[in-house]
């Protein structure tokens, strides 16, 4: 039996799975990880997951970043990679939306959450593999 997707159901499943998360004033949920944070929210029609990689890519590497994003997006259905200029560098955001107008059963919602977490974690892993020095620098307190 399918039921409408609500953030209360999402939070309940995350709680049962022993995930650390916080709820936002806007009604979404943020799930923190070491290399990225994942924001989950729902509308009447979509389940939306957005993550932000924790490391800023230097402005001097814009062309390399643009090539990486184009290459990843040409091979992956989800999540979609985008980047934004911060003035001093670039942050990467990953987004994946899924239609849910018909609702989902609890096992289906658990599977969707699990899939989204795995997709965003895999994307963070791809970024860490491509830009390992940023992760290492952060682990060393910002020192190369």
Residue pairs with C-beta under 8 A, 6 or more apart in sequence:
1 105
2 102
2 103
2 104
2 105
2 108
3 9
3 103
3 104
3 105
3 106
4 103
5 42
5 47
5 100
5 103
5 104
5 109
6 42
7 23
7 27
7 28
7 29
7 40
7 41
7 42
9 106
9 109
10 29
10 40
10 42
10 109
10 113
11 21
11 23
11 29
13 106
13 109
13 110
13 113
14 21
14 29
14 31
14 113
17 113
19 31
20 31
20 32
21 29
21 30
21 31
21 32
22 29
22 30
23 29
23 30
24 30
24 39
26 41
27 41
28 39
28 40
28 41
29 39
29 40
29 41
30 37
30 38
30 39
30 40
31 37
31 38
31 39
31 40
31 117
32 38
33 121
33 124
34 54
35 53
35 54
35 55
35 124
35 125
35 127
35 128
35 135
36 51
36 52
36 53
36 54
36 94
36 120
36 121
36 123
36 124
37 51
37 52
37 54
38 49
38 50
38 51
38 116
38 117
38 120
39 49
39 50
39 51
39 52
40 47
40 48
40 49
40 113
40 116
41 48
42 48
42 100
44 101
45 99
45 100
45 101
46 97
46 98
46 99
46 100
47 97
47 98
47 99
47 100
47 112
47 116
48 95
48 96
48 97
48 98
49 79
49 95
49 96
49 97
49 116
49 119
49 120
50 93
50 94
50 95
50 96
51 79
51 93
51 94
51 120
51 123
51 124
52 91
52 92
52 93
52 94
53 91
53 92
53 93
53 94
53 124
53 127
54 138
55 127
55 131
55 134
55 135
55 138
56 86
56 88
56 89
56 90
56 91
56 134
57 65
57 83
57 89
57 90
57 91
57 92
57 131
57 134
58 89
59 85
59 88
59 89
59 90
61 90
62 90
65 83
65 90
65 92
66 83
68 81
68 130
69 81
69 82
69 83
69 92
72 81
72 123
72 126
73 80
73 81
76 123
78 96
78 119
79 94
79 95
79 96
79 119
79 120
79 123
80 94
80 95
80 96
81 92
81 93
81 94
81 123
82 92
82 93
82 94
82 95
83 90
83 91
83 92
83 93
84 90
84 91
84 93
92 127
94 120
94 123
96 116
96 119
96 120
98 112
98 116
104 112
128 135
133 144
137 143
137 144
